[in-house]
Amino acid sequence: MLSNYYYENILLLFGYNLRKARKEISRVKKLSRDDFKQWQEAKRWEIVNYHFNNNNFYKDKVGSKLPDRWEKLPIIEKKHFQKNLVNLISTPFIRKSLYKANTSGSSGIPLNFAKDKYCHAKSWVTIKNLYGHHDIELGSKEARFYGIPKDLFGYSYERLKDFIFNRKRFIIFDMSPVVLNNFINRFRNCKIEFIYGYTNSILLFSEYLIKNKIILKNICSSLKKVIVTAELCTEREKKIIEEGTGVGVINEYGASECSIIAFECVNGFQHIIEENLFVENNDIGEILITDLSNKAMPFIRYNIGDRGCIESIKCSCEFANNRILTNLTGRTNDTIILPNGRISPGLTFFYISREILEKTGGVIKEMVVRQTAINRIEIDVVSEKEFTQRHKNFIKNQIVKYLRYDLDIVVNNINSIPRGESGKIKPFISEIHK
């Protein structure tokens, strides 16, 4: 592994001053809780005033005068950012070099976004600090379970980043046994220190390891941890991944446009990264994010599209002063709306799917549930063995049992489940919100 000094200088070459960012974060983390609250409130209003005075998009949202209370500031939805990126960037940064990227659209609304480079440098420092608590250094050999762009530029750019940051990419568009066997061989031949990637894909790999009586740590002794991101990882799924890999699993909750929002500590709590973000709930429990540093684009009271609870709790870890995120239930556009008006979170189908996969004795390999109309559910199933009418009836009965409503349920036995550009599979998709 190359030194952290090497990686810091590489990032500095691209305009990311990690040293300056580290000093600021270190100073803030030494504040008492009361002093920190005062600092954070000042930073909140500082970023609001900055964009109000320098960003026409945000000023139009706020109106001619700033309100005197935080709660009166407008909530920014993803759909509000569906504009030409140039029209969203604050004036001083229009002609400057910025970090630009886009979200995968897992919430159903992909968007292009920008961050000023100092803001993104703070994200890098945060990642380094958080991973360091789990004995993972910047530049530790990583197995990245991700997709990859198919266009030449995007593909080449991602491969360059993989080379610079010491990553081995495990492309998860195809998770067939032949590919999974190849994954195993790569672990045998490479000193991977941690796995990072989509919960669903790492779960499938772990189930394959268990099925073949392989513990990954036994064939790759350098492996330390698995970090799951992008999709909810239930406690049961966590146990499966730990059994298959032989190492602990860490939950990371974040979004491309805001970097890491919360991260699991050694005691199992997901602490909010409050030195970078102010996190709050709206009236219906949706999570709102304010990026305290991003001067390029106004992520202020930004509705990330998830629901969760924010709590204060005593914890013995180094992030004891940071509040925690609990009861994260996934994307709000992935809710089940029944004809009687009852709403059920899409998280319900994590449990339905898992029970179906268990009780059909390995017949079903993958499945996706889609709500295609208010009274209609379609289940796309990929089966490894003969898929009978009995299996279809069992699936229908399970859904009725969980939802307690007799919907029109259609089961489609298909050859493969398509993945988006990101490579993700979502267990439940609502098509009536689009």
C-alpha positions, -999 to 999 in steps of 0.1 A, spaced: 0 0 0 13 34 -9 15 61 18 -12 85 27 13 113 18 11 100 -18 -27 101 -20 -29 135 -4 -5 149 -29 -24 133 -58 -56 149 -46 -38 182 -40 -26 181 -76 -63 179 -86 -71 209 -64 -83 191 -32 -65 206 -2 -69 178 23 -44 194 48 -64 226 51 -97 206 54 -82 183 80 -72 212 102 -107 227 101 -124 194 109 -100 186 137 -106 220 152 -144 217 151 -143 181 165 -125 194 196 -154 218 205 -177 210 234 -213 200 224 -227 234 233 -199 253 214 -204 229 185 -241 237 183 -234 274 182 -207 269 155 -231 247 134 -259 273 136 -236 300 125 -224 279 96 -260 271 86 -269 308 83 -235 316 67 -242 292 38 -277 304 35 -266 340 32 -239 331 8 -262 315 -17 -290 341 -12 -265 367 -23 -247 347 -50 -272 322 -64 -302 334 -85 -318 299 -83 -318 299 -45 -328 336 -42 -358 328 -64 -367 300 -41 -364 321 -9 -380 353 -22 -369 389 -18 -361 387 19 -345 360 41 -368 347 68 -359 351 105 -365 315 113 -347 284 99 -380 265 95 -393 292 71 -366 285 46 -378 266 15 -373 228 13 -354 220 -19 -366 189 -37 -346 169 -62 -370 179 -90 -360 215 -84 -325 207 -95 -337 193 -129 -322 223 -147 -291 231 -167 -263 228 -141 -249 263 -151 -282 278 -138 -277 262 -104 -241 272 -96 -233 303 -75 -219 332 -94 -183 332 -81 -179 295 -92 -194 296 -127 -160 298 -144 -140 279 -117 -130 243 -117 -155 223 -97 -161 187 -87 -190 177 -110 -209 144 -109 -243 129 -111 -264 106 -90 -274 71 -101 -311 78 -100 -318 51 -74 -345 74 -60 -361 77 -95 -348 112 -100 -311 113 -112 -295 147 -111 -262 165 -121 -245 184 -93 -214 203 -84 -193 209 -53 -165 234 -48 -132 216 -43 -126 226 -7 -160 211 2 -151 179 -16 -117 179 2 -136 178 35 -155 148 22 -122 130 15 -109 139 50 -141 126 66 -138 93 47 -102 89 58 -112 96 94 -142 73 95 -125 44 77 -94 48 100 -115 39 130 -120 5 114 -83 0 106 -88 10 69 -63 35 55 -67 58 25 -52 36 -2 -59 3 14 -65 -23 -13 -103 -22 -20 -126 -46 -38 -153 -23 -52 -186 -41 -60 -200 -15 -84 -211 -10 -119 -191 10 -144 -201 34 -172 -203 18 -207 -192 48 -227 -155 51 -234 -148 83 -215 -167 72 -184 -152 37 -184 -117 51 -188 -122 77 -161 -134 51 -136 -105 28 -144 -80 56 -139 -95 63 -105 -94 26 -96 -56 26 -105 -49 58 -85 -68 47 -54 -58 11 -53 -92 -4 -62 -100 -37 -78 -134 -33 -94 -158 -62 -93 -184 -53 -120 -218 -65 -108 -239 -63 -139 -236 -101 -142 -238 -121 -110 -239 -156 -126 -220 -185 -110 -192 -183 -136 -187 -146 -127 -189 -153 -89 -163 -180 -93 -141 -155 -110 -146 -131 -81 -135 -158 -56 -103 -165 -77 -95 -128 -77 -97 -128 -39 -74 -158 -38 -48 -139 -59 -50 -104 -44 -44 -91 -9 -78 -72 -6 -81 -53 27 -118 -43 25 -149 -47 3 -170 -17 -6 -202 -16 -26 -239 -22 -30 -256 -43 -4 -276 -64 -28 -245 -74 -48 -223 -82 -18 -253 -102 -3 -256 -123 -35 -219 -130 -34 -220 -139 3 -249 -163 -3 -229 -179 -31 -199 -183 -7 -221 -199 19 -236 -222 -6 -202 -234 -17 -189 -236 19 -163 -209 14 -154 -183 40 -137 -155 21 -114 -146 50 -99 -181 48 -87 -176 12 -79 -139 15 -63 -134 50 -57 -97 45 -95 -90 44 -106 -68 73 -141 -53 67 -170 -50 44 -186 -16 39 -221 -16 24 -236 14 9 -264 27 -14 -291 2 -3 -305 -7 31 -288 -36 48 -310 -53 73 -296 -70 104 -304 -104 88 -286 -95 56 -256 -82 76 -253 -116 93 -253 -134 60 -225 -112 47 -205 -117 78 -210 -155 76 -199 -156 39 -170 -132 42 -158 -140 77 -154 -103 86 -175 -75 102 -199 -54 82 -202 -16 84 -232 4 73 -225 36 54 -254 59 46 -248 86 21 -256 102 -12 -234 112 -41 -244 148 -38 -238 150 0 -211 124 5 -213 104 37 -243 114 58 -240 88 86 -215 60 93 -216 31 117 -192 32 146 -175 3 164 -206 1 188 -230 -3 159 -246 32 159 -249 53 127 -235 87 137 -244 117 116 -214 136 101 -224 168 117 -192 187 111 -200 187 74 -238 185 74 -269 197 93 -295 170 92 -331 174 102 -366 160 96 -396 176 79 -432 171 92 -435 136 78 -401 122 88 -382 128 56 -345 136 59 -334 171 50 -297 178 44 -279 211 46 -243 210 33 -224 235 55 -195 239 31 -207 236 -5 -206 271 -20 -210 260 -55 -245 247 -53 -273 253 -26 -280 220 -9 -300 237 18 -328 219 35 -325 194 7 -350 165 7 -327 135 1 -358 113 -5 -354 90 26 -371 87 59 -354 82 92 -352 93 129 -326 115 144 -317 108 180 -292 118 206 -277 88 225 -248 81 248 -220 63 229 -185 55 241 -169 59 206 -150 89 193 -182 103 177 -201 104 210 -212 140 204 -227 133 170 -264 124 169 -274 91 153 -297 81 125 -322 53 132 -352 36 116 -339 44 81 -367 31 58 -355 39 23 -367 60 -5 -400 78 0 -410 73 -37 -407 35 -30 -439 33 -9 -467 10 -15 -501 27 -18 -531 4 -14 -565 11 -29 -579 17 7 -554 46 11 -531 27 34 -494 34 28 -467 8 35 -429 14 32 -411 -4 3 -390 -18 31 -418 -43 36 -407 -62 5 -372 -68 19 -389 -91 44 -414 -105 19 -386 -112 -6 -363 -128 19 -390 -151 32 -400 -161 -3 -364 -168 -13 -359 -189 18 -390 -209 17 -389 -218 -20 -358 -239 -14 -334 -221 -37 -357 -222 -67 -357 -184 -69 -324 -167 -76 -335 -131 -78 -368 -112 -77 -381 -77 -80 -415 -65 -70 -431 -37 -90 -463 -18 -82 -476 -10 -117 -511 3 -106 -529 12 -74 -544 -23 -73 -517 -43 -92 -484 -58 -81 -461 -76 -106 -432 -98 -94 -403 -105 -118 -386 -138 -108 -354 -154 -120 -354 -191 -111 -326 -216 -111 -349 -247 -110 -383 -255 -122 -407 -228 -113 -443 -241 -108 -477 -228 -102 -473 -238 -66 -444 -214 -63 -464 -186 -79 -493 -192 -54 -469 -192 -25 -455 -158 -36 -490 -143 -40 -500 -156 -5 -470 -141 11 -477 -107 -3 -513 -108 8 -501 -120 43 -478 -90 47 -499 -63 31 -532 -76 44 -549 -67 11 -561 -88 -18 -544 -71 -48 -542 -82 -84 -508 -101 -83 -490 -112 -114 -458 -133 -113 -435 -132 -143 -408 -159 -146 -380 -142 -166 -344 -150 -177 -327 -120 -160 -335 -88 -141 -321 -57 -158 -298 -35 -138 -296 3 -143 -264 21 -152 -253 19 -116 -256 -18 -115 -281 -18 -87 -311 -41 -82 -339 -27 -61 -362 -52 -44 -392 -30 -48 -400 -4 -75 -430 18 -75 -440 27 -110 -471 46 -101 -450 75 -87 -432 82 -120 
